[in-house]
């Protein structure tokens, strides 16, 4: 075969043409992934979203102060007046890995620029790791398909673009690498190499959890896999040593970090892998003393008993005060998606929205179709073991990770990355089998060439088409978005950008005292702390729910009461953000449609988090504020607008009062100008609010608290 043609030899290693093909496809996968992740840079070379700014600040602290100081750092710029114990409340491995790689490879580059590039490089390198992992299951062809599919997977791309210096890219890299090392280790025939991989795999998996808490997902398939091993592997002596070594390494490494730390090890997370390990040892012992015909039966009885007892303990722990540490609400929500609506703070985060069928198909498109075929082929007895899966345990692991990945992803849109990993594995196996079957068909030379060429072309078109079609919902369309700080994190600007937030943050930095305390909604806390270097009350870490509730209540309270509350909290400035569309009438009058994704679109969440009914503050379209909101709340007074009329864009009707399907239109009205008689003074407004022309408006407003104001009785 031409692919087996030898090119050159190094020592005992014969480098063949097929090796060059493998390297070429991996380079293609990496390049394609990096290209798709780079689209955000055309709007500006900035960090994207919110958390990356905090992660940059933490990494910068390591570079400037050293690793030991990082673990002692108490950040007094956040969660004023208490501050934040950074290493105990952060995904510290992300900061440590970024700092180490910057010192090794950063050269003379700016750290800010390096952290913009870092997630895209790490995310793109994961195509090589996923290749190695799937190659364990089903061979090189399947691994190559996996690398290509992973490089174009939309959920993976969305959470790993340039600037996305968040936990997922590094967490997934470590997680997949840890799985590869563990599974490769238990398959290795060389026991010394096997235990080296197993130990390293346990450590790397912990690194993944210390980079991203979501990596706790990998415990689920691992725990189920360990439960099943005594039934699918006969080398029980090896399992009795290798699995406890892996689990022990994993937990010992975890306990060395403040997060996940002891609470994880001695909580539900740790027990989820400790109990299967104890079961494995007990099951092997029972099978050893049982007769041949009763081995499986006795093992299954023990397994059922463990499942019943474990489930009962979990339910009891969940409903009572117990010694077992439960994970936070987000992780419980991943196990039980129906919990979403009981916590308005969690529910208010866009990435915590529950995934629906339409979104799942949009995210995975053709990968979803081939993954279904992959499940059927994996379970099919007609597939020869010589073609796929050298061992039944690998077949079992594929099924386990496929089911658990899809299930967990149903809780949050954010967790669709795990569905992507599962579906990529299954789809690549299906494509590998189909390809081998197609290329094994023997026809006449002309028909043979036509069949194989058509197949390759069809597969290429099938997977490349979603990248560009349809125009507004293709992969390129979704990743082709400006960084959040250039759009306010709103959909209003689409594929355009402005400097409203950057200019505002720079103004705060240059025009407010260094010890000033800024109040804003938690969405913007990291931006203000990092870019303006000012203390904030709340931020995107959402560490103290009661503080966020308090701020929401203040924003919805009467202005005099709000002034008193902010003064008691030593707040100096208040920042709000409003987004909408500006329209210029023929007689040069400007009016606004405020429904662009700023604070005006979060009034429902303000109310729910403040434990108030949203209908008091918004009409039943949940977009138009009520008169009570405009006239009686601080937030309504801080909005520099007054209601003009209501308008139906379909029928072109106007109404003086709210009606269904009508938009609330407003005009400029600054209620708190720089006046000693008002509790708050507007000291800065961003440029798109000031400009007298039509177009999108992402208004950022800075109000100074008037310390000389005398509140009314």
DOVEXDREN-349586 format. One record per residue (C-alpha): chain; residue number from 1; x, y, z. Coordinates in steps of 0.5 Angstrom, whole numbers, plus 500, padded with zeros to 3 digits. Layout:
DOVEXDREN-349586
PT   ch     i     u     v     w
PT    A   NUM     X     Y     Z
...
***
This chain:
DOVEXDREN-349586
PT   ch     i     u     v     w
PT    A     1   500   500   500
PT    A     2   503   507   498
PT    A     3   502   510   505
PT    A     4   506   505   508
PT    A     5   512   507   503
PT    A     6   518   509   508
PT    A     7   521   516   507
PT    A     8   527   515   512
PT    A     9   529   512   518
PT    A    10   532   514   525
PT    A    11   535   509   529
PT    A    12   529   503   529
PT    A    13   524   508   528
PT    A    14   521   507   520
PT    A    15   518   514   518
PT    A    16   513   512   513
PT    A    17   508   516   508
PT    A    18   502   515   513
PT    A    19   506   518   519
PT    A    20   507   525   514
PT    A    21   499   524   513
PT    A    22   498   524   520
PT    A    23   502   530   522
PT    A    24   499   534   516
PT    A    25   492   533   518
PT    A    26   494   535   525
PT    A    27   497   541   523
PT    A    28   491   542   519
PT    A    29   486   541   525
PT    A    30   490   546   529
PT    A    31   491   551   524
PT    A    32   483   551   522
PT    A    33   482   551   530
PT    A    34   486   557   531
PT    A    35   483   561   525
PT    A    36   476   560   527
PT    A    37   478   562   534
PT    A    38   482   569   532
PT    A    39   475   572   528
PT    A    40   474   576   535
PT    A    41   481   580   534
PT    A    42   479   584   527
PT    A    43   475   588   532
PT    A    44   480   590   537
PT    A    45   486   586   541
PT    A    46   482   585   547
PT    A    47   480   580   553
PT    A    48   473   577   552
PT    A    49   468   577   556
PT    A    50   468   578   564
PT    A    51   472   573   568
PT    A    52   478   574   563
PT    A    53   480   580   566
PT    A    54   480   578   573
PT    A    55   484   572   571
PT    A    56   489   577   567
PT    A    57   490   581   574
PT    A    58   491   575   578
PT    A    59   497   572   573
PT    A    60   500   579   573
PT    A    61   500   579   580
PT    A    62   504   572   580
PT    A    63   509   575   575
PT    A    64   510   582   579
PT    A    65   510   579   586
PT    A    66   512   571   585
PT    A    67   508   565   586
PT    A    68   509   564   594
PT    A    69   506   571   595
PT    A    70   500   569   590
PT    A    71   498   564   595
PT    A    72   498   569   601
PT    A    73   494   575   597
PT    A    74   488   578   600
PT    A    75   485   582   594
PT    A    76   482   589   598
PT    A    77   480   592   591
PT    A    78   474   586   590
PT    A    79   468   585   595
PT    A    80   469   591   599
PT    A    81   470   592   605
PT    A    82   472   584   606
PT    A    83   476   583   600
PT    A    84   478   576   597
PT    A    85   482   571   599
PT    A    86   485   570   591
PT    A    87   488   563   591
PT    A    88   482   560   595
PT    A    89   477   562   591
PT    A    90   480   562   584
PT    A    91   481   557   579
PT    A    92   489   558   581
PT    A    93   492   553   576
PT    A    94   489   557   570
PT    A    95   493   563   573
PT    A    96   499   558   575
PT    A    97   500   555   568
PT    A    98   499   562   564
PT    A    99   504   565   569
PT    A   100   509   559   567
PT    A   101   508   559   560
PT    A   102   509   566   560
PT    A   103   515   566   563
PT    A   104   518   560   558
PT    A   105   515   563   552
PT    A   106   513   570   553
PT    A   107   519   573   551
PT    A   108   518   581   550
PT    A   109   511   580   549
PT    A   110   506   584   553
PT    A   111   502   580   559
PT    A   112   496   582   557
PT    A   113   497   580   549
PT    A   114   499   574   552
PT    A   115   493   572   556
PT    A   116   489   574   549
PT    A   117   493   569   545
PT    A   118   494   563   551
PT    A   119   486   560   551
PT    A   120   486   560   543
PT    A   121   493   556   543
PT    A   122   491   551   549
PT    A   123   484   550   545
PT    A   124   487   549   539
PT    A   125   493   544   542
PT    A   126   487   540   545
PT    A   127   486   537   538
PT    A   128   492   533   538
PT    A   129   490   531   545
PT    A   130   483   529   543
PT    A   131   487   525   537
PT    A   132   491   521   542
PT    A   133   485   519   546
PT    A   134   480   517   541
PT    A   135   486   513   537
PT    A   136   486   509   544
PT    A   137   479   507   543
PT    A   138   479   506   535
PT    A   139   485   507   532
PT    A   140   489   512   528
PT    A   141   483   514   523
PT    A   142   478   515   528
PT    A   143   483   520   532
PT    A   144   484   524   526
PT    A   145   477   525   525
PT    A   146   476   527   532
PT    A   147   482   532   531
PT    A   148   478   535   525
PT    A   149   471   535   528
PT    A   150   474   538   535
PT    A   151   477   544   531
PT    A   152   470   546   528
PT    A   153   466   544   534
PT    A   154   462   550   536
PT    A   155   461   550   543
PT    A   156   468   548   544
PT    A   157   470   554   539
PT    A   158   465   559   543
PT    A   159   469   558   549
PT    A   160   476   558   547
PT    A   161   477   564   542
PT    A   162   482   569   542
PT    A   163   481   573   549
PT    A   164   477   568   552
PT    A   165   482   567   558
PT    A   166   477   563   562
PT    A   167   477   556   565
PT    A   168   475   552   560
PT    A   169   480   552   554
PT    A   170   485   550   559
PT    A   171   481   545   564
PT    A   172   479   541   557
PT    A   173   486   541   555
PT    A   174   488   538   562
PT    A   175   482   534   563
PT    A   176   482   530   556
PT    A   177   490   529   557
PT    A   178   489   526   564
PT    A   179   483   521   561
PT    A   180   488   519   555
PT    A   181   494   518   560
PT    A   182   490   514   565
PT    A   183   486   510   559
PT    A   184   493   509   556
PT    A   185   496   507   563
PT    A   186   491   501   564
PT    A   187   492   499   557
PT    A   188   499   499   557
PT    A   189   503   492   557
PT    A   190   509   495   560
PT    A   191   507   496   568
PT    A   192   513   501   569
PT    A   193   510   505   564
PT    A   194   503   504   566
PT    A   195   504   506   573
PT    A   196   508   512   570
PT    A   197   502   514   566
PT    A   198   497   512   571
PT    A   199   500   517   576
PT    A   200   501   523   572
PT    A   201   494   522   569
PT    A   202   491   523   576
PT    A   203   495   529   577
PT    A   204   493   532   571
PT    A   205   486   531   572
PT    A   206   487   534   578
PT    A   207   490   540   575
PT    A   208   484   540   570
PT    A   209   479   541   576
PT    A   210   484   546   579
PT    A   211   483   550   572
PT    A   212   476   549   572
PT    A   213   471   547   577
PT    A   214   467   544   571
PT    A   215   472   539   570
PT    A   216   469   535   576
PT    A   217   464   532   570
PT    A   218   470   527   568
PT    A   219   469   524   575
PT    A   220   462   521   573
PT    A   221   465   517   567
PT    A   222   471   515   571
PT    A   223   467   513   577
PT    A   224   462   509   573
PT    A   225   468   506   569
PT    A   226   471   504   575
PT    A   227   465   500   577
PT    A   228   464   496   571
PT    A   229   472   494   570
PT    A   230   471   488   574
PT    A   231   466   485   570
PT    A   232   470   487   563
PT    A   233   477   486   565
PT    A   234   480   479   567
PT    A   235   487   482   570
PT    A   236   484   483   577
PT    A   237   491   483   580
PT    A   238   493   489   576
PT    A   239   487   493   577
PT    A   240   487   492   585
PT    A   241   494   496   584
PT    A   242   493   501   579
PT    A   243   486   503   580
PT    A   244   487   505   588
PT    A   245   494   508   585
PT    A   246   490   513   580
PT    A   247   485   515   585
PT    A   248   490   516   591
PT    A   249   494   520   586
PT    A   250   488   524   584
PT    A   251   485   525   591
PT    A   252   492   527   594
PT    A   253   494   532   589
PT    A   254   487   535   589
PT    A   255   488   536   597
PT    A   256   494   540   596
PT    A   257   490   545   592
PT    A   258   486   550   596
PT    A   259   481   549   590
PT    A   260   478   543   589
PT    A   261   481   542   596
PT    A   262   479   538   602
PT    A   263   472   540   601
PT    A   264   472   536   595
PT    A   265   476   530   597
PT    A   266   471   529   603
PT    A   267   465   531   600
PT    A   268   460   528   594
PT    A   269   466   529   589
PT    A   270   471   525   592
PT    A   271   466   520   594
PT    A   272   464   519   587
PT    A   273   471   516   586
PT    A   274   473   513   592
PT    A   275   466   509   593
PT    A   276   467   505   586
PT    A   277   474   504   588
PT    A   278   472   500   594
PT    A   279   467   497   590
PT    A   280   472   494   585
PT    A   281   477   492   591
PT    A   282   471   488   594
PT    A   283   468   486   588
PT    A   284   474   482   585
PT    A   285   475   479   592
PT    A   286   468   476   592
PT    A   287   469   474   585
PT    A   288   475   471   587
PT    A   289   472   466   593
PT    A   290   466   465   588
PT    A   291   465   459   584
PT    A   292   465   461   576
PT    A   293   458   461   575
PT    A   294   456   465   581
PT    A   295   462   470   580
PT    A   296   458   475   575
PT    A   297   451   474   579
PT    A   298   455   476   586
PT    A   299   458   482   583
PT    A   300   452   485   580
PT    A   301   449   484   587
PT    A   302   454   488   590
PT    A   303   454   493   585
PT    A   304   446   494   586
PT    A   305   447   494   593
PT    A   306   452   500   593
PT    A   307   448   504   588
PT    A   308   442   503   593
PT    A   309   446   505   599
PT    A   310   450   511   595
PT    A   311   443   514   592
PT    A   312   440   514   599
PT    A   313   446   517   602
PT    A   314   446   522   597
PT    A   315   439   524   598
PT    A   316   440   524   606
PT    A   317   446   529   605
PT    A   318   442   533   600
PT    A   319   436   534   605
PT    A   320   439   534   612
PT    A   321   446   537   615
PT    A   322   451   532   615
PT    A   323   458   531   615
PT    A   324   459   530   607
PT    A   325   460   536   604
PT    A   326   455   538   598
PT    A   327   458   541   592
PT    A   328   455   548   590
PT    A   329   448   549   587
PT    A   330   452   550   580
PT    A   331   454   543   581
PT    A   332   448   540   584
PT    A   333   444   543   578
PT    A   334   449   539   573
PT    A   335   447   533   576
PT    A   336   439   535   576
PT    A   337   437   540   571
PT    A   338   431   541   574
PT    A   339   434   545   580
PT    A   340   435   551   575
PT    A   341   429   555   577
PT    A   342   430   555   584
PT    A   343   436   560   584
PT    A   344   435   567   581
PT    A   345   442   569   581
PT    A   346   444   562   578
PT    A   347   438   563   573
PT    A   348   440   570   571
PT    A   349   447   568   568
PT    A   350   446   567   560
PT    A   351   451   561   560
PT    A   352   447   558   565
PT    A   353   441   557   561
PT    A   354   438   550   560
PT    A   355   440   547   553
PT    A   356   434   546   549
PT    A   357   433   541   543
PT    A   358   434   547   538
PT    A   359   440   549   541
PT    A   360   443   542   541
PT    A   361   442   541   534
PT    A   362   445   548   532
PT    A   363   451   547   536
PT    A   364   453   540   534
PT    A   365   449   539   527
PT    A   366   452   534   523
PT    A   367   456   531   528
PT    A   368   450   530   532
PT    A   369   448   525   526
PT    A   370   454   521   526
PT    A   371   455   521   533
PT    A   372   448   517   533
PT    A   373   451   512   528
PT    A   374   457   511   532
PT    A   375   453   509   538
PT    A   376   449   504   534
PT    A   377   456   501   531
PT    A   378   459   501   538
PT    A   379   454   497   540
PT    A   380   453   493   534
PT    A   381   456   486   535
PT    A   382   457   486   527
PT    A   383   463   490   528
PT    A   384   469   486   528
PT    A   385   474   487   534
PT    A   386   480   487   529
PT    A   387   476   493   526
PT    A   388   475   497   532
PT    A   389   476   497   540
PT    A   390   482   492   542
PT    A   391   479   491   549
PT    A   392   471   491   551
PT    A   393   473   496   557
PT    A   394   475   501   551
PT    A   395   468   500   548
PT    A   396   465   501   555
PT    A   397   468   507   556
PT    A   398   466   510   550
PT    A   399   459   509   551
PT    A   400   459   511   558
PT    A   401   462   518   557
PT    A   402   457   519   551
PT    A   403   451   518   555
PT    A   404   454   522   561
PT    A   405   457   528   557
PT    A   406   450   529   553
PT    A   407   446   528   560
PT    A   408   450   533   564
PT    A   409   450   538   558
PT    A   410   443   539   559
PT    A   411   443   543   565
PT    A   412   447   549   562
PT    A   413   449   552   555
PT    A   414   456   552   558
PT    A   415   456   545   559
PT    A   416   455   543   552
PT    A   417   463   543   551
PT    A   418   462   536   554
PT    A   419   457   534   550
PT    A   420   461   536   544
PT    A   421   467   532   547
PT    A   422   462   526   547
PT    A   423   459   527   541
PT    A   424   466   528   537
PT    A   425   468   521   540
PT    A   426   462   517   538
PT    A   427   462   521   531
PT    A   428   469   520   529
PT    A   429   468   512   531
PT    A   430   463   512   526
PT    A   431   466   516   521
PT    A   432   472   511   522
PT    A   433   468   505   521
PT    A   434   465   508   515
PT    A   435   471   510   511
PT    A   436   474   503   512
PT    A   437   468   500   509
PT    A   438   468   504   503
PT    A   439   475   504   502
PT    A   440   475   496   503
PT    A   441   470   496   497
PT    A   442   473   493   491
PT    A   443   470   495   484
PT    A   444   473   496   477
PT    A   445   478   502   477
PT    A   446   474   507   475
PT    A   447   468   506   479
PT    A   448   473   505   485
PT    A   449   476   512   484
PT    A   450   469   515   483
PT    A   451   466   512   489
PT    A   452   472   514   494
PT    A   453   473   521   491
PT    A   454   465   522   492
PT    A   455   465   519   499
PT    A   456   471   524   501
PT    A   457   468   530   498
PT    A   458   461   529   501
PT    A   459   464   528   508
PT    A   460   468   534   507
PT    A   461   462   538   504
PT    A   462   458   536   510
PT    A   463   462   538   515
PT    A   464   464   544   512
PT    A   465   458   547   510
PT    A   466   455   549   517
PT    A   467   462   553   518
PT    A   468   459   558   513
PT    A   469   451   557   512
PT    A   470   446   559   514
PT    A   471   449   566   514
PT    A   472   446   568   521
PT    A   473   447   562   524
PT    A   474   453   559   521
PT    A   475   459   557   526
PT    A   476   463   563   523
PT    A   477   457   568   524
PT    A   478   457   565   532
PT    A   479   465   566   533
PT    A   480   465   573   529
PT    A   481   463   577   535
PT    A   482   467   583   538
PT    A   483   470   582   545
PT    A   484   464   584   550
PT    A   485   468   590   553
PT    A   486   467   593   546
PT    A   487   460   591   545
PT    A   488   458   592   552
PT    A   489   456   584   552
PT    A   490   450   586   549
PT    A   491   447   583   542
PT    A   492   445   590   540
PT    A   493   452   592   536
PT    A   494   452   585   532
PT    A   495   459   585   529
PT    A   496   460   592   530
PT    A   497   464   595   536
PT    A   498   466   602   540
PT    A   499   470   604   546
PT    A   500   465   606   550
PT    A   501   467   602   556
PT    A   502   474   602   555
PT    A   503   473   610   555
PT    A   504   469   610   561
PT    A   505   474   605   565
PT    A   506   480   610   563
PT    A   507   476   616   565
PT    A   508   474   613   572
PT    A   509   482   611   573
PT    A   510   484   618   571
PT    A   511   479   622   574
PT    A   512   477   619   581
PT    A   513   481   618   587
PT    A   514   485   611   588
PT    A   515   481   609   594
PT    A   516   474   611   591
PT    A   517   469   605   592
PT    A   518   465   604   586
PT    A   519   458   601   586
PT    A   520   455   597   580
PT    A   521   451   591   578
PT    A   522   456   585   579
PT    A   523   457   584   571
PT    A   524   462   590   571
PT    A   525   465   589   577
PT    A   526   471   585   574
PT    A   527   472   591   569
PT    A   528   472   596   574
PT    A   529   477   593   578
PT    A   530   482   591   573
PT    A   531   482   597   568
PT    A   532   480   602   573
PT    A   533   484   600   579
PT    A   534   478   601   583
PT    A   535   475   598   589
PT    A   536   468   595   588
PT    A   537   462   592   592
PT    A   538   461   586   588
PT    A   539   463   582   581
PT    A   540   463   576   577
PT    A   541   465   571   582
PT    A   542   458   572   586
PT    A   543   462   570   592
PT    A   544   457   573   597
PT    A   545   450   572   594
PT    A   546   447   576   600
PT    A   547   451   582   598
PT    A   548   449   582   591
PT    A   549   441   581   593
PT    A   550   443   588   598
PT    A   551   445   592   591
PT    A   552   439   589   587
PT    A   553   435   592   593
PT    A   554   438   598   593
PT    A   555   438   600   586
PT    A   556   430   598   586
PT    A   557   429   602   593
PT    A   558   427   610   593
PT    A   559   433   614   592
PT    A   560   433   617   599
PT    A   561   434   610   602
PT    A   562   439   608   596
PT    A   563   443   614   598
PT    A   564   443   613   605
PT    A   565   445   605   604
PT    A   566   451   607   599
PT    A   567   453   612   604
PT    A   568   453   607   610
PT    A   569   457   602   605
PT    A   570   462   608   603
PT    A   571   461   608   596
PT    A   572   463   614   592
PT    A   573   461   613   585
PT    A   574   455   609   582
PT    A   575   456   606   575
PT    A   576   450   604   570
PT    A   577   450   601   563
PT    A   578   444   602   558
PT    A   579   444   599   551
PT    A   580   439   601   546
PT    A   581   437   604   539
PT    A   582   437   611   537
PT    A   583   433   614   532
PT    A   584   433   621   529
PT    A   585   426   624   527
PT    A   586   426   629   521
PT    A   587   426   635   525
PT    A   588   432   633   528
PT    A   589   429   630   535
PT    A   590   432   624   538
PT    A   591   429   618   541
PT    A   592   431   612   544
PT    A   593   428   604   544
PT    A   594   432   601   550
PT    A   595   432   594   550
PT    A   596   439   592   548
PT    A   597   442   588   553
PT    A   598   444   593   558
PT    A   599   441   594   565
PT    A   600   435   596   562
PT    A   601   434   589   560
PT    A   602   436   586   567
PT    A   603   430   589   571
PT    A   604   427   582   572
PT    A   605   433   579   575
PT    A   606   434   585   579
PT    A   607   427   584   582
PT    A   608   428   577   583
PT    A   609   434   577   586
PT    A   610   432   583   590
PT    A   611   426   578   592
PT    A   612   421   583   589
PT    A   613   416   581   584
PT    A   614   418   583   577
PT    A   615   411   586   575
PT    A   616   412   592   580
PT    A   617   418   594   575
PT    A   618   416   592   568
PT    A   619   410   591   564
PT    A   620   408   584   562
PT    A   621   413   584   556
PT    A   622   418   584   561
PT    A   623   422   589   557
PT    A   624   418   596   558
PT    A   625   419   599   565
PT    A   626   413   601   569
PT    A   627   412   608   571
PT    A   628   413   606   578
PT    A   629   420   604   576
PT    A   630   421   610   572
PT    A   631   419   615   578
PT    A   632   420   611   585
PT    A   633   427   607   584
PT    A   634   434   609   584
PT    A   635   435   605   578
PT    A   636   429   609   574
PT    A   637   432   616   576
PT    A   638   439   614   574
PT    A   639   437   612   567
PT    A   640   437   619   564
PT    A   641   431   618   560
PT    A   642   423   619   560
PT    A   643   418   616   557
PT    A   644   415   619   550
PT    A   645   410   614   547
PT    A   646   409   607   546
PT    A   647   410   605   538
PT    A   648   408   598   534
PT    A   649   413   598   529
PT    A   650   409   593   525
PT    A   651   402   597   525
PT    A   652   406   604   526
PT    A   653   401   606   531
PT    A   654   402   610   537
PT    A   655   399   609   544
PT    A   656   400   614   550
PT    A   657   400   608   555
PT    A   658   403   601   555
PT    A   659   400   596   550
PT    A   660   402   589   548
PT    A   661   407   589   542
PT    A   662   408   596   543
PT    A   663   416   599   544
PT    A   664   417   604   550
PT    A   665   420   610   546
PT    A   666   424   615   551
PT    A   667   427   621   550
PT    A   668   434   624   554
PT    A   669   432   627   561
PT    A   670   438   627   566
PT    A   671   435   627   572
PT    A   672   441   628   577
PT    A   673   446   633   573
PT    A   674   451   636   577
PT    A   675   447   639   582
PT    A   676   448   640   590
PT    A   677   441   639   591
PT    A   678   440   632   588
PT    A   679   443   625   592
PT    A   680   447   623   585
PT    A   681   451   627   580
PT    A   682   452   625   573
PT    A   683   459   626   572
PT    A   684   461   622   566
PT    A   685   457   619   560
PT    A   686   460   615   554
PT    A   687   460   618   547
PT    A   688   454   614   544
PT    A   689   450   617   548
PT    A   690   452   624   547
PT    A   691   453   623   540
PT    A   692   446   627   536
PT    A   693   445   621   531
PT    A   694   442   615   529
PT    A   695   445   608   531
PT    A   696   446   603   537
PT    A   697   447   606   544
PT    A   698   451   603   549
PT    A   699   451   608   554
PT    A   700   456   608   560
PT    A   701   454   613   566
PT    A   702   458   615   572
PT    A   703   454   618   578
PT    A   704   458   621   584
PT    A   705   455   620   590
PT    A   706   453   627   593
PT    A   707   456   627   600
PT    A   708   453   634   601
PT    A   709   446   632   600
PT    A   710   441   633   605
PT    A   711   436   627   605
PT    A   712   429   629   605
PT    A   713   424   626   611
***
